[in-house]
Every structure is written in structure tokens, then in C-alpha cells.
Amino acid sequence: MLYFFTSWLRTTFNLPGFGVFQYVTFRSAAATITALLISFIVGPWIIRMLKRMQIGEQAKSELQETGNHSLKAGTPTMGGLIVLSAVIIPTLLWSNIQNTFVILIVFITLGLGAVGFLDDYLKVIKKMKKGLIGRYKIIGQLLVGLIVGSTIYFYPEWFSYNFDQYNTLTTVPFAKDIHFDFGWMYIPAIMFILTATSNAVNLTDGLDGLAIGTVGIAALALAVISYVSGNAVFSQYLNIFHLRGADELTIFSAALVGASLGFLWFNSYPAQVFMGDTGSLALGGALGGLCILLKKEFLLPILGGIFFAETLSVIIQVLYFKYTKKKNGEGKRLLKMSPLHHHFEKSGLHESKIVARFYIIGILLAIITMATFKVR
């Protein structure tokens, strides 16, 4: 909104200095600061409201012996409302809200956030132990993916004049001039990606500051990718798709970085609030959505390596347990507990150390992701 307002002021009154509001870099920096301020202003109010409504987390019984998780019982959850406010409001304020890339990424984030909110509402307010039934949650995630995939597949002209050249293509990491075409499988692929990424961040959200910090690191890398993808000179130099208008996603990514830092202020150990499914599904969808819109789907296992490993640990644990139970009549666990961060916690590492080390790995993965643009 401010993008159009400042443009109107500049052209109508010929005011000097207002041209700076047209620059993506300036608006991205403004979005980051705005997201931080919103987190600091809205955060304490939402935490007090959640406490007053007694919307608290239950401690994991499997981790009682670690000593830390018993203290977390009653900590307010549904703090994803803070993150959503701090991401969406700056995006609407500072980006071109008529841009289809922006419209879709906001839809993905709010759509999956709504699915997560419904799950949290049923779980912590209605006291339904399992919250939203698993198949209904999956249906909600798939529905968001269906809408996004169908929009890109059937209406590429809504994005830019040349987007129809790329709508079903994606970049192959470490490969030059080689692109993968999903073809008629594009819509199912998008449905799978959004469902997988949203659930992956949800699985990662098990220690104070873990999910939000790793999301912030990935968002910073995606802000750079958004900017170079939308810039004709940089995209030509890096030999990647030039997606005209995609640089507006830099503003969303920057807001996501600011929101991550702002929420981490309250979510770092010992956490004052948890994001719940409201935040984790929305953030996972946002990361997946950015990679989809930027045609970088195959970068997700690298950039989101933490989330990928967490998900893989759960899959391996379940499959190994079923295999040993079928073979020996008694199921065995490969890890002490899944997801992966709980395995390390049960091995005796303090959660702060686990989170710090995961941050380091996340930064290394972000650097490797950036390197894929030149190491080809």
C-alpha cells in the first residue's frame, strides 16, 4: 500500500526523495524493520492474551526425564499469530500488492496458517487431544497446493509476459543450462512440495528457537535468490531464469527474516511462547512457496536440509520399527527418539547446544545453496 501511496505523492506533487520507495532494496530493509517492530509491539500483547485464555502447551511425556520439558507445560502456544502478523502486514505495506507473486505467497502463508490455526484451536481450546484429524489437515494442505499449482500451470500470463516459458520448469542444482520440466505432473508436484515443507517445519518445531531460527536463515538466502531472479542483469550473469516481478518476493522474504528474529526474541530458550501449528505450517508453506515461485524446487533439500533431515529421521524410525516388528515380533527403534533433535536431546545434549549447532548447519547449507549458482 505504501508502495502505491508514495508513488502517487511523488508523481502528483513532484516531491524529492520519494523515489527511494520504488527500490526493492529499500522496501526490503523497511519490511525487515517493520516486521521486527510489529513482533516487539504485538508479541507481548498476544502472549498475555494466550496466558489469560490459558492456551498452554502440554509437556511431552517421553521427555520428562530430560528435566527441561516438564517445565514447558503451560507455556502459551499459538504464538504463530505473532509471526503471521509480522510477515503479512509489512508485505502488504511495502510490496506491490498487485504483483501475482506476492498475492500467491501471501495466500500460501495465510492458507496453511489457517489450517494450523484450526488444528491448534481444536487441540488447546476445544481440548481435542489430536486436534485436527490428520487426513483433514492433509486435505487442507493439498487444497492450498492445488490452487497454487493450478494458477501457475493454467494462468502463467498473470505473472509476467514471459512466465509461460518457465511455468512448469525448474532449475537443477549444480547443472548449467539443464532444466527439469514437470510437464503434466506439475500440479501434483506442487501439492506434494507444499504439504511436505509445511509438515517438515512442523516436525522441526520441538525445541526452543529451533524452527524459527532455521526458517530465518533459509529466508535470508531466499531474499537474495528473489532479488537476483527478478533482476535482468544478475539473472543473466548467473545464467538463471529471469522472472520479471519476482524481485517483489524479496520484500516478503525480508519480512520473514524480521519476523523470525522478532519471534526468536520470545521463543529462544527458555521460551515464553511456542508458535504451534499456526506458525509452523505457515512458515513451512512460505519456504516451499518461495522455492516454487522462484523455480528453485530442487534446492529445497539443500537449503531446507535441517527440515529434510528431521522428516527423514521420522520416516526411517517408523519404517525400521515396523520392519523389526514384522521380522522379530518386537519393534525396535533406530534412534532414541524422533524427530532427530529429540534423539540428540535424549543422548544428553542440552537443547540450547542442539539449537546452536543446527543453526550452524543451517548457515552452511545456505552458503552451499548460494554456491550452486556458480559451481556448475
C-alpha positions in Angstrom: 0.0 0.0 0.0 2.8 2.4 0.9 4.4 1.5 -2.5 1.4 3.0 -4.4 0.9 5.9 -1.9 4.5 7.1 -2.1 4.4 6.7 -5.9 1.3 8.9 -6.0 2.9 11.5 -3.8 6.0 11.6 -6.0 4.1 11.9 -9.3 1.4 14.3 -8.1 3.4 16.7 -6.0 6.8 16.1 -7.5 8.2 15.6 -4.0 12.0 14.9 -3.9 13.4 11.8 -2.2 10.2 9.7 -2.6 11.7 7.8 -5.5 13.6 5.7 -3.0 10.4 3.9 -2.1 10.4 2.4 -5.6 13.6 0.5 -4.9 13.2 -3.1 -3.8 16.3 -3.0 -1.6 14.9 0.0 0.4 11.5 -1.6 0.8 13.0 -4.9 1.8 15.0 -3.2 4.5 11.9 -1.3 5.6 9.9 -4.6 5.7 12.5 -6.2 7.9 12.5 -3.3 10.4 8.7 -3.1 10.3 8.4 -6.9 11.0 10.7 -6.6 14.0 8.8 -3.7 15.4 5.4 -5.5 14.9 6.9 -8.5 16.7 8.0 -6.4 19.7 4.7 -4.5 19.8 2.2 -7.3 19.1 4.2 -10.1 20.8 3.8 -9.2 24.5 0.1 -8.4 23.9 -0.6 -11.8 22.2 1.4 -13.7 24.9 -0.6 -12.0 27.7 -3.9 -12.8 25.8 -2.9 -16.5 25.4 -1.9 -16.7 29.1 -5.2 -15.2 30.1 -7.1 -17.7 27.9 -5.0 -20.5 29.4 -3.9 -21.6 25.9 -0.8 -23.6 27.0 1.3 -26.4 25.7 1.4 -29.8 27.3 4.8 -31.3 28.2 5.9 -34.4 26.2 5.7 -37.4 28.5 8.5 -39.1 26.6 10.9 -36.4 27.5 10.1 -35.9 31.2 13.4 -37.5 32.2 15.4 -34.7 30.5 14.2 -32.3 33.1 13.5 -29.4 30.7 10.2 -30.4 29.1 8.3 -30.7 32.3 8.9 -27.0 32.9 7.4 -26.2 29.5 3.9 -27.3 30.4 1.5 -24.3 30.3 3.8 -22.2 28.1 1.5 -20.3 25.7 1.1 -21.8 22.3 -0.4 -20.4 19.0 2.3 -17.8 19.0 2.4 -18.2 15.2 -0.1 -15.4 15.3 2.8 -13.1 16.1 4.8 -14.4 13.2 1.9 -14.2 10.7 1.2 -10.6 11.8 4.9 -9.7 11.5 5.2 -11.2 8.0 1.9 -10.3 6.3 1.5 -6.7 7.5 4.9 -5.5 6.3 4.4 -7.4 3.0 1.1 -5.6 2.4 2.6 -2.3 3.4 5.8 -2.3 1.4 5.3 -4.6 -1.6 3.4 -4.2 -4.8 0.2 -6.0 -3.8 -0.9 -6.2 -7.4 2.0 -8.5 -8.1 0.9 -12.1 -8.7 4.0 -13.5 -7.0 3.1 -11.5 -3.8 -0.6 -12.5 -4.0 0.3 -16.2 -4.2 2.9 -16.2 -1.4 0.5 -14.4 0.9 -2.2 -16.8 0.0 0.0 -19.8 0.7 1.2 -18.4 4.1 -2.3 -17.5 5.3 -3.9 -20.6 3.8 -1.6 -23.0 5.6 -1.6 -20.8 8.7 -5.4 -21.2 8.8 -5.0 -25.0 8.6 -2.6 -24.8 11.5 -4.8 -22.4 13.5 -7.7 -24.8 13.2 -5.5 -27.6 14.5 -4.3 -25.6 17.4 -7.8 -24.3 18.2 -9.2 -27.8 18.4 -6.2 -29.1 20.4 -5.7 -26.4 23.0 -9.1 -24.6 23.2 -11.6 -27.4 22.5 -9.2 -29.9 24.3 -9.4 -32.4 21.5 -6.2 -34.4 22.1 -5.3 -35.0 18.5 -6.5 -31.6 17.2 -7.5 -31.6 13.5 -7.7 -35.2 12.3 -4.6 -36.0 10.2 -6.4 -36.7 6.9 -8.3 -33.4 7.2 -5.1 -31.5 7.8 -3.5 -33.1 4.7 -6.6 -32.3 2.7 -6.3 -28.6 3.7 -2.6 -28.6 2.7 -3.3 -30.4 -0.6 -6.1 -27.9 -1.4 -3.7 -24.9 -1.0 -1.2 -26.7 -3.2 -3.9 -27.5 -5.8 -4.9 -23.8 -6.1 -1.3 -22.6 -6.3 -0.2 -25.3 -8.8 -3.3 -24.7 -11.0 -2.8 -20.9 -11.0 0.8 -21.3 -12.2 0.0 -24.1 -14.7 -3.1 -22.6 -16.3 -2.6 -18.8 -15.9 1.2 -18.1 -16.3 0.3 -14.8 -18.0 -0.9 -13.4 -14.7 2.8 -13.3 -13.5 4.7 -11.6 -16.3 4.9 -11.5 -20.1 7.5 -14.3 -20.3 6.5 -16.6 -17.4 4.8 -19.1 -19.7 8.3 -20.1 -20.8 9.1 -21.3 -17.2 5.8 -22.2 -15.5 6.5 -26.0 -15.4 10.3 -25.8 -15.4 12.7 -25.8 -12.5 16.4 -25.3 -12.0 18.6 -28.3 -11.5 21.3 -27.5 -8.8 25.0 -27.7 -9.9 23.9 -28.2 -13.6 24.3 -25.5 -16.2 21.7 -25.0 -18.9 19.9 -28.1 -17.7 16.3 -27.7 -16.6 13.7 -30.2 -15.4 10.2 -30.0 -16.9 7.4 -31.3 -14.6 5.0 -31.2 -17.5 1.5 -32.6 -16.7 2.8 -33.7 -13.3 3.4 -30.1 -12.2 0.2 -29.6 -10.2 0.6 -32.9 -8.2 4.3 -32.0 -7.6 3.4 -28.6 -6.2 0.7 -30.2 -3.9 3.4 -32.6 -2.6 6.0 -29.9 -2.1 3.8 -27.6 -0.1 2.4 -30.4 2.0 5.9 -31.8 2.6 7.6 -28.5 3.5 4.8 -27.4 5.9 4.9 -30.7 7.7 8.7 -30.7 7.8 8.9 -27.4 9.6 6.1 -28.6 11.9 8.3 -31.6 12.8 11.3 -29.4 13.4 9.4 -27.2 15.9 10.3 -29.2 19.0 13.0 -27.2 20.8 13.0 -23.5 21.9 14.1 -21.4 18.9 14.9 -24.3 16.6 12.3 -23.9 13.9 12.1 -20.1 13.8 15.8 -19.7 13.7 16.4 -22.2 10.9 13.5 -20.7 8.9 15.0 -17.2 9.3 18.4 -18.4 7.9 16.6 -20.0 4.9 14.5 -16.9 4.4 17.6 -14.7 4.2 19.1 -16.9 1.4 15.7 -16.8 -0.4 15.7 -13.0 -0.2 19.0 -13.0 -2.2 17.6 -15.5 -4.6 14.4 -13.5 -5.1 16.4 -10.3 -5.8 18.7 -11.8 -8.4 15.9 -13.8 -10.1 13.9 -10.6 -10.7 16.9 -8.6 -11.8 17.7 -8.9 -15.6 21.4 -8.2 -15.2 22.1 -10.5 -12.3 20.0 -13.4 -13.6 21.8 -13.2 -17.0 25.2 -13.1 -15.2 24.2 -16.2 -13.1 22.5 -17.9 -16.0 19.3 -18.5 -14.1 15.7 -17.8 -15.1 14.8 -14.1 -15.2 11.4 -13.9 -13.6 10.2 -10.4 -14.1 8.4 -9.2 -10.9 9.8 -11.9 -8.7 12.0 -9.4 -7.0 8.9 -8.3 -5.1 9.3 -11.6 -3.2 12.5 -10.1 -1.7 10.2 -7.9 0.4 8.2 -10.9 1.7 11.4 -12.8 2.4 12.9 -9.8 4.2 9.7 -9.5 6.3 10.1 -13.2 7.1 13.6 -12.6 8.3 12.5 -9.8 10.5 9.5 -11.8 11.8 11.9 -14.7 12.6 14.2 -12.5 14.6 11.3 -10.9 16.4 9.7 -14.2 17.3 13.0 -15.6 18.3 13.2 -12.8 21.0 10.3 -14.6 22.8 10.9 -18.2 21.6 14.6 -18.5 22.5 15.4 -20.7 25.5 13.6 -20.6 27.8 10.6 -19.9 25.5 7.9 -17.5 26.6 5.7 -18.7 23.8 5.5 -21.5 21.2 4.4 -21.0 17.6 2.2 -24.0 17.4 0.9 -25.4 14.1 -0.4 -21.9 13.3 3.2 -20.8 12.8 5.0 -23.9 11.7 2.6 -24.9 8.9 2.5 -21.3 7.6 6.3 -20.9 7.7 6.9 -24.3 6.1 4.5 -23.3 3.3 6.2 -19.9 2.9 9.6 -21.5 2.3 8.1 -24.1 -0.1 6.1 -21.4 -1.8 9.1 -19.2 -2.3 11.1 -22.0 -3.9 8.1 -22.9 -6.2 7.6 -19.3 -7.3 11.3 -18.8 -7.9 11.6 -22.1 -9.8 14.1 -23.5 -7.3 12.1 -26.5 -6.0 15.2 -28.8 -6.2 17.1 -26.5 -3.9 14.7 -27.3 -1.0 16.6 -30.5 0.2 19.8 -28.4 0.3 18.5 -25.1 1.7 16.0 -26.8 3.9 18.4 -29.6 4.8 17.6 -29.4 8.5 13.9 -29.8 7.8 14.6 -32.6 5.3 16.8 -34.5 7.9 14.1 -34.1 10.6 11.5 -35.5 8.3 13.7 -38.4 7.1 14.5 -39.3 10.7 10.8 -39.8 11.4 10.2 -41.8 8.3 13.3 -44.1 9.0 12.3 -44.5 12.6 8.7 -45.6 11.7 9.9 -47.9 8.8 12.6 -49.6 10.9 10.2 -50.1 13.8 7.6 -51.7 11.5 10.3 -53.8 9.8 11.7 -55.2 13.1 8.3 -55.8 14.5 7.3 -57.8 11.4 10.6 -59.7 11.4 11.1 -60.4 15.1 7.7 -59.8 16.6 9.0 -56.8 18.6 9.6 -53.4 17.2 13.0 -51.7 17.7 14.0 -48.1 17.3 16.9 -47.0 15.3 17.1 -43.6 17.0 16.4 -43.0 20.7 13.5 -40.8 19.7 12.4 -39.0 16.6 12.5 -36.3 15.2 16.2 -36.1 15.1 16.6 -33.2 17.6 15.0 -35.3 20.3 17.5 -38.1 19.6 20.3 -35.7 20.5 18.4 -34.5 23.5 17.9 -38.0 24.8 21.6 -38.5 24.2 22.4 -35.9 26.9 22.9 -32.7 24.9 21.2 -29.6 26.2 18.6 -28.2 23.8 20.4 -24.8 23.6 23.5 -26.6 22.3 21.5 -28.6 19.8 19.7 -25.5 18.5 23.1 -23.6 18.2 24.6 -26.5 16.2 21.5 -26.8 14.0 21.9 -23.0 13.3 25.5 -23.5 12.2 24.5 -26.4 9.9 21.6 -24.2 8.5 24.1 -21.4 7.7 26.4 -23.8 6.0 23.5 -25.2 3.9 22.5 -21.6 3.0 26.1 -21.0 1.8 26.1 -24.2 -0.2 22.7 -23.1 -1.8 24.3 -19.8 -2.9 27.2 -21.7 -4.3 25.0 -23.8 -6.6 24.6 -20.7 -8.7 28.3 -20.6 -9.7 29.5 -24.1 -9.1 28.0 -25.7 -12.2 
